[in-house]
Amino acid sequence: MTKQEFIRFIEHLRKDFIQNKEQWENKTIEDYLEAMSRYTEGIDGYYKNTNQDLDLEKVDWKIFSDILKGSSVYK
């Protein structure tokens, strides 16, 4: 994922939150950031379960976008 693709992803995420807020698990920035921390701790399990072999010691734009998206539904 390029930087520009990541920027478009962030804009899409923002619009999704505005339009579908009721579907998001974390509706405040505090809850979202807390979920982001917990999701990041366990993201290796997500990648293992989806058969994705990624080096989580070298985070790129794709991994960061996965964290942001996953945090929207992670409790």
C-alpha positions as a Markdown table, in Angstrom:
| # | Residue | x | y | z |
|---|---|---|---|---|
| 1 | Met | 0.0 | 0.0 | 0.0 |
| 2 | Thr | 1.3 | 3.4 | -0.9 |
| 3 | Lys | 1.1 | 6.5 | 1.2 |
| 4 | Gln | -1.6 | 7.9 | -1.2 |
| 5 | Glu | -3.6 | 4.7 | -0.9 |
| 6 | Phe | -3.3 | 4.9 | 2.9 |
| 7 | Ile | -4.6 | 8.5 | 2.8 |
| 8 | Arg | -7.6 | 7.4 | 0.7 |
| 9 | Phe | -8.2 | 4.6 | 3.1 |
| 10 | Ile | -8.3 | 7.0 | 6.1 |
| 11 | Glu | -10.8 | 9.2 | 4.3 |
| 12 | His | -12.9 | 6.1 | 3.5 |
| 13 | Leu | -12.8 | 5.1 | 7.2 |
| 14 | Arg | -13.8 | 8.6 | 8.3 |
| 15 | Lys | -16.8 | 8.6 | 6.0 |
| 16 | Asp | -17.8 | 5.1 | 7.1 |
| 17 | Phe | -17.7 | 6.2 | 10.7 |
| 18 | Ile | -20.0 | 9.2 | 9.9 |
| 19 | Gln | -22.4 | 7.1 | 7.8 |
| 20 | Asn | -22.4 | 3.9 | 9.9 |
| 21 | Lys | -21.5 | 4.9 | 13.4 |
| 22 | Glu | -23.9 | 2.4 | 14.9 |
| 23 | Gln | -21.9 | -0.4 | 13.3 |
| 24 | Trp | -18.7 | 0.7 | 15.0 |
| 25 | Glu | -17.9 | -0.9 | 18.3 |
| 26 | Asn | -15.8 | 2.1 | 19.5 |
| 27 | Lys | -17.6 | 5.4 | 19.1 |
| 28 | Thr | -15.3 | 7.6 | 21.1 |
| 29 | Ile | -11.6 | 8.4 | 20.5 |
| 30 | Glu | -10.7 | 7.0 | 23.9 |
| 31 | Asp | -12.4 | 3.7 | 23.2 |
| 32 | Tyr | -11.0 | 3.5 | 19.7 |
| 33 | Leu | -7.4 | 4.2 | 20.9 |
| 34 | Glu | -7.8 | 1.6 | 23.6 |
| 35 | Ala | -9.1 | -1.0 | 21.1 |
| 36 | Met | -6.2 | 0.0 | 18.7 |
| 37 | Ser | -3.7 | -0.8 | 21.4 |
| 38 | Arg | -5.3 | -4.2 | 22.2 |
| 39 | Tyr | -5.8 | -5.1 | 18.6 |
| 40 | Thr | -2.2 | -4.3 | 17.8 |
| 41 | Glu | -1.1 | -6.6 | 20.6 |
| 42 | Gly | -3.1 | -9.5 | 19.0 |
| 43 | Ile | -2.8 | -8.7 | 15.3 |
| 44 | Asp | -0.3 | -11.6 | 14.8 |
| 45 | Gly | -3.2 | -14.0 | 15.5 |
| 46 | Tyr | -5.3 | -12.3 | 12.8 |
| 47 | Tyr | -2.6 | -12.7 | 10.2 |
| 48 | Lys | -2.0 | -16.4 | 11.2 |
| 49 | Asn | -5.8 | -17.1 | 11.0 |
| 50 | Thr | -6.0 | -15.5 | 7.5 |
| 51 | Asn | -2.8 | -17.2 | 6.3 |
| 52 | Gln | -0.9 | -14.0 | 5.8 |
| 53 | Asp | 2.8 | -14.2 | 6.4 |
| 54 | Leu | 3.8 | -10.6 | 7.4 |
| 55 | Asp | 6.8 | -9.3 | 9.2 |
| 56 | Leu | 5.2 | -7.4 | 12.1 |
| 57 | Glu | 8.6 | -5.9 | 13.1 |
| 58 | Lys | 8.6 | -3.9 | 9.9 |
| 59 | Val | 5.1 | -2.3 | 9.9 |
| 60 | Asp | 4.0 | -0.8 | 6.6 |
| 61 | Trp | 1.0 | 1.2 | 5.4 |
| 62 | Lys | -1.0 | -2.0 | 4.8 |
| 63 | Ile | -0.5 | -3.3 | 8.4 |
| 64 | Phe | -1.3 | 0.1 | 9.8 |
| 65 | Ser | -4.5 | 0.3 | 7.8 |
| 66 | Asp | -5.5 | -3.2 | 9.1 |
| 67 | Ile | -5.0 | -2.0 | 12.6 |
| 68 | Leu | -7.1 | 1.1 | 12.1 |
| 69 | Lys | -9.9 | -0.9 | 10.4 |
| 70 | Gly | -9.8 | -3.8 | 12.9 |
| 71 | Ser | -9.9 | -1.3 | 15.8 |
| 72 | Ser | -13.3 | -0.1 | 14.7 |
| 73 | Val | -14.9 | -3.4 | 15.6 |
| 74 | Tyr | -12.5 | -4.7 | 18.3 |
| 75 | Lys | -13.8 | -4.5 | 21.9 |
